[in-house]
Amino acid sequence: MLIRLIYLSRPVGPQTVARTDSILRKAHAWNTENDITGMLCEGQGVYLQALEGDRNRVTSLYARIHADPRHKELELLHCESIVERRYRGWSMAHVSLSDVDPQTKIAWPEFDPYSASGALVMARIDALVACGRAVRATP
Ligand SMILES: Cc1cc2nc3c(=O)[nH]c(=O)nc-3n(C[C@H](O)[C@H](O)[C@H](O)COP(=O)(O)O)c2cc1C
């Protein structure tokens, strides 16, 4: 059975390019092997990740991610059974919510995902993907 899970968290320490690269490299390798797809939005003091795949595998991956000391305050925003994947073809798409990127600011103005509903957050993610903000997380 396929599911999609979306959670939100806050980084512990600075969200450096090196740290993001290390997360994406691991995600690309493990997710490809385990048929997990999804996307990671990061920047502006948040991680926002969607994971899709077999329920059992997504659940155990989420448990591992939950225990990762590089972030904290994890909140589960959304979890549903799905028939089709939304991020088919992406082992882990990456959207950077960089402070210095004016295009991102337009896409995400003063948005606080911690006080928004799961549905609204998902709509924001879709908007970022639709306007071409997602890039492939390949090593
Ligand atoms: C925000 C965030 C997202 C992550 N996403 C994934 C992912 O999609 N797939 C993955 O295998 N690891 C991901 N990781 C890394 C895992 O938390 C963990 O470090 C990695 O799977 C190695 O786990 P292990 O040391 O218990 O083997 C992520 C970590 C963070 C902080």
The ligand as a MOL file (V3000), in Angstrom:
LIG
                    3D

  0  0  0     0  0            999 V3000
M  V30 BEGIN CTAB
M  V30 COUNTS 31 33 0 0 0
M  V30 BEGIN ATOM
M  V30 1 C 15.5540 16.9420 6.9650 0
M  V30 2 C 16.1140 15.5570 6.7200 0
M  V30 3 C 15.6190 14.7900 5.6750 0
M  V30 4 C 16.1250 13.5060 5.4300 0
M  V30 5 N 15.6100 12.7660 4.4100 0
M  V30 6 C 16.0760 11.5110 4.1880 0
M  V30 7 C 15.5270 10.7040 3.1470 0
M  V30 8 O 14.6270 11.0870 2.4010 0
M  V30 9 N 16.0500 9.4370 2.9830 0
M  V30 10 C 17.0700 8.9440 3.7690 0
M  V30 11 O 17.4770 7.7980 3.5860 0
M  V30 12 N 17.5940 9.7170 4.7490 0
M  V30 13 C 17.1260 10.9700 4.9780 0
M  V30 14 N 17.6790 11.7330 5.9800 0
M  V30 15 C 18.8010 11.1720 6.7410 0
M  V30 16 C 18.3140 10.2670 7.8700 0
M  V30 17 O 17.7560 11.0410 8.9160 0
M  V30 18 C 19.4680 9.4250 8.4290 0
M  V30 19 O 20.5120 10.2440 8.8280 0
M  V30 20 C 20.0020 8.4930 7.3870 0
M  V30 21 O 18.9560 7.7850 6.8060 0
M  V30 22 C 21.0350 7.5060 7.9900 0
M  V30 23 O 20.4450 6.8290 9.0530 0
M  V30 24 P 21.2900 5.8050 9.9370 0
M  V30 25 O 22.5270 6.5180 10.3510 0
M  V30 26 O 20.3720 5.4440 11.0820 0
M  V30 27 O 21.5990 4.6610 9.0330 0
M  V30 28 C 17.1750 12.9970 6.2480 0
M  V30 29 C 17.6700 13.7800 7.2990 0
M  V30 30 C 17.1550 15.0550 7.5310 0
M  V30 31 C 17.7120 15.8820 8.6560 0
M  V30 END ATOM
M  V30 BEGIN BOND
M  V30 1 1 1 2
M  V30 2 1 2 3
M  V30 3 2 2 30
M  V30 4 2 3 4
M  V30 5 1 4 5
M  V30 6 1 4 28
M  V30 7 2 5 6
M  V30 8 1 6 7
M  V30 9 1 6 13
M  V30 10 2 7 8
M  V30 11 1 7 9
M  V30 12 1 9 10
M  V30 13 2 10 11
M  V30 14 1 10 12
M  V30 15 2 12 13
M  V30 16 1 13 14
M  V30 17 1 14 15
M  V30 18 1 14 28
M  V30 19 1 15 16
M  V30 20 1 16 17
M  V30 21 1 16 18
M  V30 22 1 18 19
M  V30 23 1 18 20
M  V30 24 1 20 21
M  V30 25 1 20 22
M  V30 26 1 22 23
M  V30 27 1 23 24
M  V30 28 2 24 25
M  V30 29 1 24 26
M  V30 30 1 24 27
M  V30 31 2 28 29
M  V30 32 1 29 30
M  V30 33 1 30 31
M  V30 END BOND
M  V30 END CTAB
M  END
